[in-house]
Amino acid sequence: MVEKNKFKCFFVLIFAFYLLIGQIDIAQATTVHGQKARVAVESFKISGDAIVPGEEFELTLVVKNNSNTDTVRSIMMSFTSDAEGVYTVYGQPDQVYIPQLQPGATYNVNLSMKAADKIKDSVVKFTTEFTYEDYISSENTNKTSVQLPVTTTSKFEIQNVSFPEEIYQDQKTRMRVTYKNSGGDDFYNIVILLTR
């Protein structure tokens, strides 16, 4: 009987040890296979309420390492936009390098940009492509796109009004009106009203 109890006791100890090891493995697996480091644009800000076609503006991208556990290194950012969209101003590179981002950390990237003259849409798609290294791979890529709001630039100006030197009452005469569309929108069916 004592032999049977020893055997049962030994069996219970082995089973308990097996369960304990199994629980440790599960806990370790959860930690090891946790969230993979991934870099993305968390938010953005532009100078002013919207971009204006043909004008320069400042764009700030807030880049975040979304991992809670892993540092990301050698982050290279490249920028593209719609065909008639936005681009970096002359003299500024269209790539940005960030040496590393700690878990959960953010980094502000400030860019001087210019909007194309002929933007017709109400938003411009601006895409950031990331390449970076983490503990799993040295060749990770990710893309993040944001929609930049565009304001219309309707500017219709009367530049000059001229008459002949002599004008007679109750007679027809010619008047010259010089006007200019200095905005990015087209105007149709323009009517000029003269009032006394």
Salt bridges, closest charged atoms under 4 A:
GLU42 OE2 - LYS64 NZ 3.61
ASP186 OD2 - LYS120 NZ 3.96
